[in-house]
Amino acid sequence: MSRNSARSTVVPGPWPPAGAEPPKGKPERRAQTPADLAELRTTLTPAQQTTLEAMEIFRWRLAFVRRPMFMAPIPVLFDADNTRFVVIQDDGSLDEHPTLKLRN
């Protein structure tokens, strides 16, 4: 058998062909639009809405609302520098040291 008689075959795989663009990642689901934030406000209790309006005066922003089953919603606010966060309890009081575990 000579050297030239051996042939190699290319096995097609699930990867894109050479030179193709890499697939785009999934879009960020956590990004919110103003309509989403308006909808989040409607789920809050009146006491939470009042506290939220007061905190927005001091440049805190509503980041998201957790909705545990069979419990009141838990709005989470971040300061202007995104360095601190607080939780508004269902009675409108602030929890400045919540036990929430946040992802990046």
Backbone hydrogen bonds, N-H to C=O, Kabsch-Sander energy under -0.5 kcal/mol:
donor,donor_aa,acceptor,acceptor_aa,energy
5,S,2,S,-0.8
6,A,3,R,-0.7
11,V,9,T,-0.6
20,A,17,P,-1.9
37,L,33,T,-2.0
38,A,34,P,-2.1
39,E,35,A,-2.0
40,L,36,D,-2.2
41,R,37,L,-1.8
42,T,38,A,-1.1
43,T,39,E,-0.7
43,T,40,L,-1.1
44,L,41,R,-1.3
49,Q,45,T,-2.4
50,T,46,P,-2.1
51,T,47,A,-2.1
52,L,48,Q,-2.6
53,E,49,Q,-2.3
54,A,50,T,-1.9
55,M,51,T,-2.4
56,E,52,L,-2.2
57,I,53,E,-0.8
57,I,54,A,-0.5
58,F,54,A,-0.6
58,F,55,M,-0.9
59,R,56,E,-1.6
60,W,55,M,-1.8
61,R,78,F,-2.7
63,A,61,R,-0.6
63,A,76,V,-2.7
64,F,76,V,-1.2
66,R,74,I,-2.7
71,M,68,P,-1.6
74,I,66,R,-3.2
76,V,64,F,-2.9
77,L,86,V,-2.5
78,F,61,R,-2.3
79,D,84,R,-1.8
82,N,79,D,-1.5
86,V,77,L,-2.0
87,V,95,D,-1.9
88,I,75,P,-1.8
89,Q,87,V,-0.6
89,Q,93,S,-3.2
92,G,89,Q,-2.0
95,D,87,V,-3.0
96,E,94,L,-0.6
102,L,100,L,-0.6
